[in-house]
Structures are given as structure tokens and as C-alpha cells.
Amino acid sequence: MQAGTVLDGRYRLIEPVGAGGFGQVWRAHDPRVDRLVAVKVLTSDGSTDHDRQVARFAREAAVAGSLSHPHIVTVHDFGSAMHHGRPYAYLVMQLLPGTSLSAVLEEGPLPLPTALYTASCVADALGAAHEAGLTHRDIKPSNIMVRDDGEATVVDFGITKGSDARHDITTTGVLIGTPAYMAPEALSGAFDYRSDLYSLGCVVYEAVTGRRPFTGTSWQLINQHLNEPPARLRTLRPDTPVELERLVARLLAKNPARRPDSADEVYELLEEINDRYFGDPRPIADPPSRGADITSEVSLSPGEATYGAVIPLRLTARENCPACATTGDETRVLDCTTCRGEGRVVAKRRTCKIRIPAGVKDGQKIRIRELGAPGKHGGAPGDLYVTVHVTN
């Protein structure tokens, strides 16, 4: 591929911006919606391994496309075609302004508040993936994009493991992942969500100290992951909060059972450490508070439930009626012409697009993070819980 190539009659490649798992990544233009996108291209090299690589490519599209989260890259499209007589597959993603965490770390360790926030973004993304039954299996700095505004986004789901074994693409005898960041159990192919937590521990260690917990050849790394403890954080960076040192030690536990119970727990602990040591001081009367969770419902056709869909959802926020609800007089509420006896009036309406994953069932409830009511005094928004109804 070269600059100016138009993929499948639509996506015009502009310039290469990097290489991801199993493909080269290009900045490209989509004229249909007039936006810049990132396109990962896998071109056949004639090897017998090509079909398996295309299957992993398709897996990345299906997995990342089923997740809707502010810290997980958005997938727009996937396709395959012929170009100059050679087959290729492509994946169209959100173009993220910024650079990879691996490139950032080439300049040295991060400021502690930045390291904590970057790690909390990744933990938040992993919480959403794990809740959907997915294990990333290759969390490392080059798979974390740090945007210009400081937000961190997890990319490259090409070797993700799902709860459905039919979609788990592996090859016997081949190490799947990156040895420097792999959990001990993952070295023998025994992945689960706690393996991602170990990899996150390796990333946090490197972000704080500027060095990986283990170094050496692949075989040396395997032995170290299996048998050797890393140097304690505070021996390498004395100003590290002791709570962060303890958390990283738990994340890097050789026994998965000794790691935190979930990515959500890791997220909460990182937030607590940041608030305790680096959070902005606030008056006691106005502490940050998380917004309320809200609920809604959506009706899908059987096809949308089976294959997934992006659905516009109209959300309505209500507040107490200013004319009657504050009086405490039930009779006045019932007779109120402002709220028509409901005691509440519409405060704000908004429409958002939500991604419904493939394979949802009638009555299933989907959690979408941070689409609920806004927080107060800088607190995070609540979550949106959508109940799915499949109609014939």
C-alpha cells in the first residue's frame, strides 16, 4: 500500500502512522462522512498464515465494535477486497489525536498524577471489556494511546479472548501476547481477566519508574515472570505513595487469586490514591459526587438483536415541579396544571447513540458507562442501564 491508495472505493490512505498487531496503520479520509479515520491494513504476503491473520483481524473488528466506552477505540468499519491482484483486509477506526504510551515513556517516567490517571483510564476500559466477557490479553504501552487532552484509550483487540470459544483464535505452541507484560499463567495459555490486571501492573510499574519490572531475553522474561519478584516501586522512586506500591505488588502477584478481584476495584483504588495525594483541595461542603444512574428501554428487531446495531436513544431528565412539589401538599400536587399531577417536570432532553452488541436477548440489561446523570462539583457522570426488548 502507498499514500493515495483508495481502499474498496472509499477510504483514501494519506500517510502511515504506525504498525499494530497484524497490520500497518494509516491516517485516511472517509469522504462519505467527510472525516479522518485510522485504517489498519493487512495485505496478503502469500503465506499460509494469511487466513488465520484475517480471522484475527475480523475478530478485532467484532470485539472492539461491540464495546462502547470512552477509553476503548471506536471501530467504524471492516472489509476485505482485492488490490492490484492481491487480497487485503482493512479495519477502520477512530483516529485518536496523540501518541502511544510507549512513545511517551521513551522520555522517562511519568509524573505520578499522570501515571495514576493513565492507569485509571486503562482500568476503566478493562472493566467494561471484562464485564462483556472479553479479555484483552495484550495490554502494553504500545496498545495504549494517550490523547492530546490526557485521556488514555486502549486499542488493538486483535488477540482478545472471549467467553465463546468459537471466537478464540489461538495456535498451539505459539506465545500469544508480549512477553515483557504477560502474566505467569498466560505463558502457558491460561488467560482470564486477572491476566489483564497483571499486564496493567507491568504498565503502571513502567509508567512510575521508567523501566519494566522484568527485562532480558524472552526466556529470561518467562523465568522472571514465573519465579522472581520485581524490585519494589519505592526503591526506584521513593516519592511513590505506599498505597500505590501495595496495589502494584497485588497486580503483579504470581498467583492470580492474590490479585484484585476486578478491574473496577483497581479503578477505584487508583482514584482513591490520586484523591488522597494529588486531588484538588475542595471545600468540605462541596465534595465531588457521582451522578445518578438512569434507566431506559429500547426495542430491537430480531436482526438487530442478532447482529448488533447503533441505536439513537432519547433521554429525558426530570426535576421536581417548581409550582407544587416543594409545598408538601398532596392535593395541590394532584391539581397542579404545570406538572399535571405528576410532581415532576421535564428539565432536559437529549439524544445519544448507543451501540447494542450482537447476540443480546429479550429482557437483557446493558450497562453503558457515564451516560447517566451528570456529576456535581467535578464528579463523574452516572451510568445508563438499557433494557432490551426484542420485537417480532
C-alpha positions as CSV (number, residue, x, y, z in Angstrom):
1,M,0.0,0.0,0.0
2,Q,1.1,3.6,-0.6
3,A,-0.3,7.1,0.0
4,G,-3.2,7.9,-2.3
5,T,-4.5,4.3,-2.4
6,V,-8.2,4.2,-2.2
7,L,-9.5,1.1,-0.3
8,D,-12.6,-0.5,-1.5
9,G,-13.5,2.6,-3.5
10,R,-13.9,4.6,-0.3
11,Y,-11.0,5.1,2.2
12,R,-8.1,7.2,0.8
13,L,-4.8,6.5,2.5
14,I,-2.9,9.6,3.5
15,E,0.2,8.6,5.5
16,P,1.3,5.7,7.7
17,V,1.1,6.5,11.4
18,G,2.3,3.2,12.9
19,A,2.0,-0.5,13.0
20,G,-0.4,-2.5,15.1
21,G,-0.8,-6.2,15.7
22,F,-1.0,-7.9,12.3
23,G,-1.2,-4.7,10.2
24,Q,0.0,-1.3,9.3
25,V,-2.0,1.7,10.4
26,W,-2.7,4.7,8.1
27,R,-4.3,8.1,8.5
28,A,-7.0,8.1,5.9
29,H,-10.0,10.1,4.7
30,D,-13.6,8.8,4.5
31,P,-15.4,11.1,2.0
32,R,-18.8,9.5,2.7
33,V,-19.0,11.3,6.1
34,D,-16.0,13.7,5.5
35,R,-13.9,12.6,8.4
36,L,-10.3,11.5,9.1
37,V,-10.0,7.9,10.3
38,A,-7.3,5.4,11.2
39,V,-7.2,2.4,8.8
40,K,-5.3,-0.7,9.7
41,V,-4.4,-2.7,6.6
42,L,-3.4,-6.3,6.4
43,T,-2.1,-7.3,2.9
44,S,-1.6,-10.9,2.0
45,D,2.0,-11.9,1.7
46,G,1.2,-15.2,0.1
47,S,1.8,-17.2,3.3
48,T,-0.4,-20.0,4.6
49,D,-0.8,-18.0,7.8
50,H,-2.8,-15.2,6.0
51,D,-6.3,-16.7,6.6
52,R,-5.6,-17.0,10.3
53,Q,-4.4,-13.4,10.4
54,V,-7.5,-12.2,8.6
55,A,-9.6,-14.2,11.1
56,R,-7.9,-12.3,13.9
57,F,-8.4,-9.0,12.0
58,A,-12.1,-9.8,11.8
59,R,-12.1,-10.8,15.5
60,E,-10.7,-7.4,16.4
61,A,-13.5,-5.7,14.4
62,A,-16.2,-7.8,16.1
63,V,-14.8,-7.4,19.6
64,A,-13.9,-3.7,19.6
65,G,-17.1,-2.9,17.6
66,S,-19.2,-4.5,20.3
67,L,-17.8,-2.2,23.0
68,S,-18.9,1.4,23.5
69,H,-16.7,3.1,26.0
70,P,-14.8,6.4,26.2
71,H,-11.5,4.7,26.8
72,I,-11.8,2.0,24.1
73,V,-11.1,2.8,20.5
74,T,-14.2,3.1,18.3
75,V,-14.4,0.8,15.3
76,H,-16.3,2.1,12.3
77,D,-16.0,-0.5,9.6
78,F,-14.3,-3.7,8.5
79,G,-13.9,-5.1,5.0
80,S,-11.8,-7.1,2.5
81,A,-11.2,-6.8,-1.2
82,M,-8.6,-7.1,-3.9
83,H,-5.9,-4.5,-4.8
84,H,-3.6,-5.0,-7.8
85,G,-4.5,-8.7,-7.7
86,R,-3.7,-9.2,-4.0
87,P,-6.2,-9.7,-1.3
88,Y,-6.2,-7.4,1.7
89,A,-8.4,-6.8,4.8
90,Y,-8.9,-3.5,6.5
91,L,-10.2,-2.2,9.8
92,V,-11.5,1.4,10.1
93,M,-11.2,3.0,13.5
94,Q,-11.5,6.3,15.3
95,L,-8.4,8.5,14.6
96,L,-7.0,9.3,18.0
97,P,-5.0,12.6,18.4
98,G,-2.0,11.9,20.5
99,T,0.7,9.2,20.7
100,S,1.3,5.8,22.2
101,L,2.2,5.4,25.8
102,S,5.3,3.6,24.7
103,A,6.5,6.7,22.8
104,V,5.7,8.9,25.8
105,L,7.7,6.6,28.1
106,E,10.8,7.0,25.9
107,E,11.2,10.4,27.6
108,G,11.2,8.8,31.0
109,P,8.8,8.1,33.9
110,L,5.5,10.0,34.1
111,P,4.6,12.5,36.8
112,L,2.7,10.5,39.5
113,P,-0.7,12.1,38.9
114,T,-0.4,11.4,35.2
115,A,0.6,7.8,35.8
116,L,-2.3,7.3,38.1
117,Y,-4.8,8.9,35.7
118,T,-3.5,6.9,32.7
119,A,-3.7,3.7,34.7
120,S,-7.3,4.5,35.8
121,C,-8.3,5.1,32.2
122,V,-7.0,1.6,31.2
123,A,-8.6,0.0,34.3
124,D,-11.9,1.6,33.4
125,A,-11.7,0.3,29.8
126,L,-10.8,-3.2,31.1
127,G,-13.7,-3.1,33.5
128,A,-16.1,-2.6,30.5
129,A,-14.4,-5.3,28.4
130,H,-14.4,-7.9,31.3
131,E,-18.0,-7.1,32.0
132,A,-18.7,-8.1,28.4
133,G,-16.8,-11.3,28.9
134,L,-13.7,-10.3,27.0
135,T,-10.0,-10.5,28.0
136,H,-7.6,-8.2,26.0
137,R,-4.5,-10.4,26.5
138,D,-2.0,-7.8,25.2
139,I,-2.2,-4.8,27.5
140,K,1.1,-2.9,27.0
141,P,2.2,0.7,26.4
142,S,2.1,0.5,22.6
143,N,-1.6,-0.6,22.9
144,I,-2.5,2.5,25.0
145,M,-2.9,5.8,23.1
146,V,-2.5,9.0,25.1
147,R,-4.6,11.7,23.6
148,D,-3.7,15.4,23.5
149,D,-6.2,16.1,26.3
150,G,-4.5,13.5,28.6
151,E,-7.2,10.8,28.1
152,A,-5.9,7.3,27.5
153,T,-7.5,4.8,25.1
154,V,-7.0,1.1,24.8
155,V,-6.5,-0.2,21.2
156,D,-5.7,-3.4,19.3
157,F,-8.1,-6.1,20.3
158,G,-6.8,-8.5,17.7
159,I,-5.9,-11.3,20.1
160,T,-8.8,-10.8,22.5
161,K,-10.2,-13.8,24.2
162,G,-14.0,-14.1,24.5
163,S,-16.2,-16.3,26.6
164,D,-17.3,-18.0,23.3
165,A,-14.5,-20.5,22.5
166,R,-15.6,-20.4,18.8
167,H,-14.1,-16.9,18.6
168,D,-10.9,-17.6,20.4
169,I,-8.2,-17.9,17.8
170,T,-5.0,-19.4,19.0
171,T,-2.2,-21.6,17.7
172,T,-0.8,-24.4,19.7
173,G,2.8,-23.8,20.6
174,V,2.7,-20.1,19.7
175,L,3.1,-17.5,22.5
176,I,0.1,-15.1,22.2
177,G,0.9,-11.7,23.7
178,T,4.0,-9.7,24.6
179,P,6.4,-11.5,27.0
180,A,7.5,-8.4,28.9
181,Y,3.9,-7.8,30.0
182,M,2.5,-11.3,30.2
183,A,1.1,-12.9,33.4
184,P,2.7,-16.1,34.6
185,E,-0.4,-18.2,33.8
186,A,-0.7,-16.6,30.4
187,L,2.7,-18.0,29.4
188,S,1.1,-21.5,29.3
189,G,-2.1,-20.2,27.6
190,A,-4.3,-20.0,30.7
191,F,-5.7,-16.5,30.2
192,D,-8.5,-14.8,32.1
193,Y,-9.4,-11.3,33.2
194,R,-6.8,-11.4,36.0
195,S,-4.1,-11.8,33.4
196,D,-5.0,-8.4,32.1
197,L,-4.7,-7.0,35.6
198,Y,-1.1,-8.4,35.8
199,S,-0.3,-6.7,32.5
200,L,-1.7,-3.5,33.8
201,G,0.5,-3.8,36.8
202,C,3.5,-4.1,34.5
203,V,2.4,-0.9,32.6
204,V,1.9,1.1,35.9
205,Y,5.3,-0.1,37.1
206,E,6.9,1.2,33.9
207,A,5.0,4.4,34.0
208,V,6.1,5.2,37.5
209,T,9.7,4.0,37.4
210,G,10.6,4.4,33.7
211,R,11.6,0.8,33.5
212,R,9.8,-2.5,33.1
213,P,9.5,-4.8,36.1
214,F,11.4,-7.5,34.2
215,T,14.0,-7.3,31.3
216,G,16.1,-9.7,29.2
217,T,15.5,-12.2,26.5
218,S,12.2,-13.9,26.1
219,W,13.3,-17.0,28.1
220,Q,14.7,-14.8,30.8
221,L,11.4,-12.9,31.0
222,I,9.5,-16.1,31.3
223,N,11.6,-17.2,34.2
224,Q,11.3,-13.9,35.9
225,H,7.5,-13.7,35.5
226,L,7.2,-17.2,36.9
227,N,9.7,-17.1,39.7
228,E,11.2,-13.7,40.6
229,P,9.6,-10.7,42.4
230,P,10.3,-7.3,40.8
231,A,12.1,-4.5,42.7
232,R,9.7,-2.6,44.9
233,L,8.4,0.7,43.5
234,R,9.7,2.8,46.3
235,T,13.2,1.6,46.0
236,L,13.2,3.0,42.4
237,R,11.0,6.1,43.1
238,P,10.9,7.0,46.8
239,D,8.1,9.5,46.4
240,T,5.7,6.8,45.3
241,P,2.7,6.6,47.6
242,V,2.9,3.4,49.7
243,E,-0.7,2.6,48.7
244,L,0.3,2.6,45.0
245,E,3.3,0.3,45.8
246,R,1.0,-2.1,47.5
247,L,-1.5,-2.1,44.7
248,V,1.2,-2.7,42.1
249,A,2.5,-5.6,44.2
250,R,-1.0,-7.1,44.2
251,L,-1.4,-6.7,40.5
252,L,2.0,-8.4,39.9
253,A,1.2,-11.4,42.2
254,K,2.3,-14.7,40.7
255,N,-0.9,-16.3,41.9
256,P,-4.0,-14.8,40.1
257,A,-6.1,-15.4,43.2
258,R,-4.0,-12.8,45.1
259,R,-4.6,-10.1,42.6
260,P,-7.5,-7.6,42.9
261,D,-10.9,-9.0,42.3
262,S,-11.7,-6.9,39.3
263,A,-10.6,-4.0,37.1
264,D,-13.3,-1.9,38.7
265,E,-11.7,-2.4,42.1
266,V,-8.3,-1.3,40.6
267,Y,-10.0,1.8,39.1
268,E,-11.5,2.7,42.5
269,L,-8.2,2.2,44.3
270,L,-6.3,4.3,41.8
271,E,-8.9,7.1,42.1
272,E,-8.6,6.9,45.9
273,I,-4.8,7.2,45.8
274,N,-4.9,10.1,43.4
275,D,-7.5,11.9,45.5
276,R,-5.6,11.4,48.7
277,Y,-2.2,12.6,47.4
278,F,-2.8,14.7,44.3
279,G,-6.5,15.6,44.2
280,D,-7.5,19.3,44.1
281,P,-8.5,20.5,47.6
282,R,-12.2,21.3,47.8
283,P,-14.4,22.8,50.5
284,I,-15.9,20.1,52.7
285,A,-19.4,21.5,51.8
286,D,-18.9,20.8,48.1
287,P,-17.2,17.4,47.6
288,P,-17.4,15.9,44.1
289,S,-20.3,13.5,43.8
290,R,-21.1,11.0,41.1
291,G,-24.2,11.5,39.0
292,A,-27.2,9.2,39.4
293,D,-27.6,6.1,37.3
294,I,-30.6,6.2,34.9
295,T,-32.6,3.6,33.2
296,S,-34.2,3.4,29.8
297,E,-35.6,0.8,27.3
298,V,-35.1,0.1,23.7
299,S,-36.9,-2.1,21.2
300,L,-34.9,-4.1,18.6
301,S,-35.8,-6.2,15.6
302,P,-34.6,-9.8,15.8
303,G,-31.9,-8.9,13.2
304,E,-30.6,-6.0,15.3
305,A,-30.5,-8.2,18.3
306,T,-28.6,-10.9,16.5
307,Y,-26.1,-8.8,14.6
308,G,-25.9,-5.7,16.8
309,A,-26.8,-2.1,16.0
310,V,-26.2,1.6,16.8
311,I,-29.5,3.0,18.1
312,P,-30.4,6.6,18.7
313,L,-31.9,6.9,22.2
314,R,-33.9,9.8,23.5
315,L,-33.2,10.5,27.2
316,T,-35.4,12.8,29.3
317,A,-34.2,14.3,32.6
318,R,-36.9,15.4,35.1
319,E,-36.9,17.6,38.2
320,N,-39.3,18.4,41.0
321,C,-42.2,20.7,39.8
322,P,-41.4,24.3,40.9
323,A,-45.1,25.0,41.3
324,C,-46.2,22.3,43.6
325,A,-43.6,19.6,44.6
326,T,-41.9,21.7,47.2
327,T,-45.1,22.5,49.2
328,G,-45.7,19.1,50.6
329,D,-49.4,19.5,49.8
330,E,-50.6,16.3,48.0
331,T,-53.9,17.9,47.0
332,R,-52.0,20.8,45.4
333,V,-49.8,18.4,43.5
334,L,-52.8,16.5,42.1
335,D,-54.4,19.7,41.0
336,C,-51.3,21.3,39.6
337,T,-51.6,22.3,35.9
338,T,-47.8,22.7,35.5
339,C,-46.9,19.0,36.0
340,R,-50.5,17.6,35.6
341,G,-50.4,15.9,38.9
342,E,-47.0,14.1,38.5
343,G,-45.0,16.3,40.8
344,R,-42.1,16.4,38.3
345,V,-41.5,18.3,35.0
346,V,-39.1,17.8,32.1
347,A,-35.8,19.6,32.8
348,K,-33.8,18.5,29.8
349,R,-34.0,16.2,26.8
350,R,-31.0,14.8,24.8
351,T,-30.4,12.2,22.2
352,C,-27.4,9.9,22.2
353,K,-26.3,7.0,20.1
354,I,-25.7,3.7,21.9
355,R,-24.0,0.6,20.5
356,I,-26.0,-2.6,21.1
357,P,-23.7,-5.6,21.0
358,A,-24.5,-8.6,18.8
359,G,-26.4,-11.5,20.5
360,V,-28.5,-9.6,23.0
361,K,-31.5,-11.4,24.4
362,D,-35.0,-10.1,25.1
363,G,-35.1,-8.6,28.6
364,Q,-31.3,-8.3,28.8
365,K,-30.0,-5.1,30.6
366,I,-26.9,-3.4,29.1
367,R,-24.7,-1.0,31.1
368,I,-23.2,2.0,29.3
369,R,-20.8,3.9,31.5
370,E,-21.0,7.6,32.1
371,L,-24.2,8.3,30.0
372,G,-26.3,8.8,33.1
373,A,-27.0,12.0,35.1
374,P,-24.0,14.4,35.3
375,G,-22.0,14.5,38.5
376,K,-21.7,17.5,40.7
377,H,-18.6,19.6,41.6
378,G,-16.5,17.6,39.1
379,G,-17.8,14.2,39.9
380,A,-18.2,11.5,37.2
381,P,-21.5,11.0,35.4
382,G,-23.6,8.1,36.4
383,D,-24.2,5.1,34.2
384,L,-27.1,4.3,31.8
385,Y,-28.8,0.9,32.1
386,V,-30.8,0.0,29.0
387,T,-33.3,-2.9,29.0
388,V,-33.6,-4.5,25.6
389,H,-37.0,-5.7,24.2
390,V,-36.8,-7.8,21.0
391,T,-40.0,-7.5,18.9
392,N,-41.1,-9.6,16.0
